[in-house]
Amino acid sequence: MILWQAQGAALLVALKALGQSELHGGCGGEDDQRVAVRVVAVQPRRSQAGLVQRPLRQLVSGGTGYERAASDTRLVGHVGRLAWESRRVASVCTGAGVLAAAGLLDGRRATTHWRFARLLAERHPNVAVDPDPIYVRDGHVYTAAGVTSALDLTLALVQEDHGPELARQVARDLVVYLQRPGNQAQMSLFTATPSAPDDGVRALVEHIAAHPDDDLTTATLAARAGVTPRHLTRLFTEQLGRAPGRYVRQARTEAAAHVLASTTLPMTSVAARCGFGSAEALRQAFTRRYGISPSQYRAAMRPA
């Protein structure tokens, strides 16, 4: 593991999750795995110290100093070498920048903390950067978003190795209520979107969030705001970064995700409550947004 300053707490939680998986797993067999942590560098300037020997997993953390780490040719060379010896390679937060500098993300889909996703994409055009998921798997390479996503990724690795029941037991021991699927968005539409400066647009955003089952066509919203549909489209695009129709679709899909995770309503009721004309319309929109069906999402989001 390569550990910088700022991400230590999240990674210690992740390592605890791995340790809990060993506690619950069958101990004493010849094939039992143990979690061995060796620090390649607490600070990038000491990157020549303490190399990992034949790791099962290589985990690169982000945090303070990651840019210096990514420009440290010796460290990056070691990261690349160790990757060939590791069954899995993973990063958390801006640690993806170190993997990218080593060429380990070329031609792969990857994620990082949403705040640094654009920078990663600009510096490494051969990497397919997706700023939305909390973690991404592409082959044997895993990249996680910021901070707490380290725990989500670790639980996913426990599930891959030992099955969903053990992963749920580990989540309970860590007092984690939900084991989030990797394609869950890092941020909600309502927290990621900046507050609109226009009072009318803000009022419409509040109305959409509170009434996703209403008639929310662009024409209806424009009439509610007292402007033309064309003017409303311009306001939404300028202030929210998307046209009214796209904003409404995302709001309805996020509303459906919340209802799916917090209720046992049948799909037809979920669809009606969130403004979809049918369960099939919900399924199509949900799959486009999250990459899985509503039923799969509900199963993944059930309490641990």
N, C-alpha and C positions, 0 to 999 in steps of 0.2 A: 504494500500500500504506500502511496505517496501522499503525505499529509501536509497541507499548508496550514496557516494560522486559523483562518476564519471559519472553516467548516468542521472543526474538530468535534463539536458537540453532536452534530447530526451523524457523523460517521461513527462515533462511539455508540450511539443508539443503534445504528445499522449493525455494527459488530456484535452488540448485545443480542440482536435478533438472530444472528448466525450462531452465537453461543447458545441461545435458547433452543435452536433447532438441534444442536448436539445433545442438549440435556434431555429433550423429548425423544430423540432417536435412539435406536438400539446401540448401547455402548458395549465395547468389549470385542466386537468382531474385527476381523483383519481388515475389512474394507471401510471401517469407520473413518470419517474425515475429521480433521481438527482444524480450528481456525488459528492460523499462525500469522502474526502481524509483525512486519519488520519495516522500520521507517527508512525510506531511501533518503529523505531530506526533510527535516523540520522546517528549514529555511532553504530556498533555492540556492543560496550561495554555498551551502554545504552539500551540494548534490553529489559529491564524490563519495559520501560515506554510506555504509550499511546497505549493500545491494542485496535484494531478495534472491534466493536461490530456488529455482524451479517452482514457482508458485502455482497453486491451483487457480487462483483468481488474482488478477491485477486490478486494483482499484485506485484511480487517480482522482484526488479531491481538488476542488477549486478553492477560491478564496483569495485573500491578500497574497500578492506575489506570483499569481499564476502567469502574468505576462512575462515576467523575468524567467519563470520556469520554462515557458514555451520558447523562449529565445536562447535558453541554455543548451547548446548543441550536445554537450556530453550527457546531460540528463535526458534530453529527448532521444538520444541514441540508445540509452539504457531502456527507456520505456518501449521503444520499438523492438529491442532485442528480447526483453522479457515477454512481450506480447506473443512472440513465436513459441515461448515455453509455457504459456498459460492456457488453461482450458477456456477461461473466460477473461475478457478485458472489459473494464467498466470505468465510467467517469461520473462524477457528481458535479453539478453546477458548471462553473467555468473550467473545470478539469477537462472538459471536452476540447478546449483550446490546446491543451498539451497533447491529447491523442491526435488531434488534427495536425499539429506541428510534426508529429512523428509519422504522418501519412496513414494512420490507422483508420481514418474515417473517409478516405478518398473513395468515391463511388458508393458511399453508404448513406442511409438516412440516419440523422442524429438529432438530438435536442440538447438544449442547455437552458439556463435560467433565461426567462423571456426578455429580461433587460439587456442581455448580451447576445441574443440570437442574431440580430442584424450584423453586429460586428463580426461574429464567427463566420457568417455567410460571406461577408465582404472579404475577409482575409483568406478564406478557404473556399473558393468557388467550386471546387470539385466535391464538396460535401453538400448533401441535400439536407439543409437545416430546416427542421420543423419546429417552430417555437411553441406549439400548442400542447403536446402531450407531456405528462409528468415523467415518463421514461419511454425509451424506444429500444427495441431489440432489432439488430440487423446482423444475422448470422450469430457469431460468438461475441459480438461487440455490443455492449449495452451503454447507453448514455441516459443520465437522469437530469432532471431540471434542478431547481434550487432546494437546498436545505432538507426539508422533511421528505422530499421525494427519494432521498437515500434509503429511508425506511421502506417506502413502497417498493422500490426496486429490490431490496434485500428480501422482503417477504415473497416477491415473485420468484426469486432465485431459490428460496427454500421450497416453494411449491413445485418448481421444476424438478428439483432433486428428490423431494420426499413426499410430494402430493399435497392436495388442498387441505386435508384434515390437520396435518402437522403445521401448515402455515397458519391456519386459524388458531391452533393452540398457542403458537408463538405470538400471534397478534393479541390474544387475550392476556397472555403473561406480560406483554408490554403495554397493556391498557390502551390498545388501539381499537377504536370502535369499528372502523371500516377498513377493509383491505381494498384500496382503490385500484382499478384497472389502469394499465399504462396509458391508454388513450384518453383518459379523463383530462380535460383541459386544465392547464396550469392556473388560469384565471377565468372567472366568470365574465360574461359579456358586460355585466353591470358594474364590475370593478375594473375591468380592463379599459372600458370606454371612458374618456375624459368627460367631465360634466360639461354639458352644452351651455354656452354663454347666453343663448337666446331663451327667454322665459317660456315661450311657446313650445320650443323643442323639448325643454326639460319637462314641461307638463305632459307632453305626449309620451315621453319615455316612461314617466311614472304611470300613465294610463296603460301603456302596453304591458308593463310588468304586473300591474294589478289585475288586468282583464285580458289575458291572452286568448280567451275564447270569444272576445267581441269581434265585430266586423272591423278589421284593421287594414283594409285596403288603403292604398295611397290616397285615393280620392276621398275616402271617409275621414282619414286622418287630416288631410288638408282642409276639409270643410270644418272639422273640429277646431283647427288652429286659425281658421279664417284667412287662409292663403291658397294660392293655386297649387295643384299637384306638382307642377314644374318647379315652383319656388320652394315647396317643401322638400323635394328631392335635392335641390341645391343646398338647402340648409342642413339636411341630414348628412349629405356627403361631406360638406365642409366641416361640420362640427362633430360628427360621430364617425366619420370615415367609411360610411356605407349608406346605400340608398334605403329608403323606408322599407321596401319589400324585403330586402336582405336582413335588415335589422329585426323586423318582425319574425322572420323565419328562425333566426338564431335565438331570439327571446322565447319563442314557443318551444323550440327544441330543448333549451336549458330548463324551461319550466317542466317539460316532460321528464327530463332527467331527475329533477327534484322529486316529482310525484312518484316516479318509478322506484326511487331509493327509499322513500319514506312511507309508502302505502302498499297495499296489496290489491288495489283496484284492477279490474280487468283492462286489457289493452283498449277496448272500445271506450271505456270510461276515461282512461288517461288521455286518449286522443280527443275526445269531446271537451274535456276540461281545459286542454291546452290549445284548442283552436284548430285541430286537424279534422278534416272531413271524415276520415275513417282510420281504422287501425293500420291499414295498408299505407295510407299517406304518412302516418306517424312513422311506420317502419322505414319507409324510403328516406324521409328527411333525417331521421335519427341515424341511420346507417351512413348517410353521406357526411354527417357532422362528426360522428364518433368512431366510425369504422366497425361497429358491431350493432347487432339488432337490439331493440328495446328489451326483449326477454333475456338476452345475454348480459346486458348491462345490469338489469335488476338482479340477476343471479350473482354477478360479481360484486354488487354493492350491498348485499345483505349484511346484517350485523355479524361481526366475527364471532 
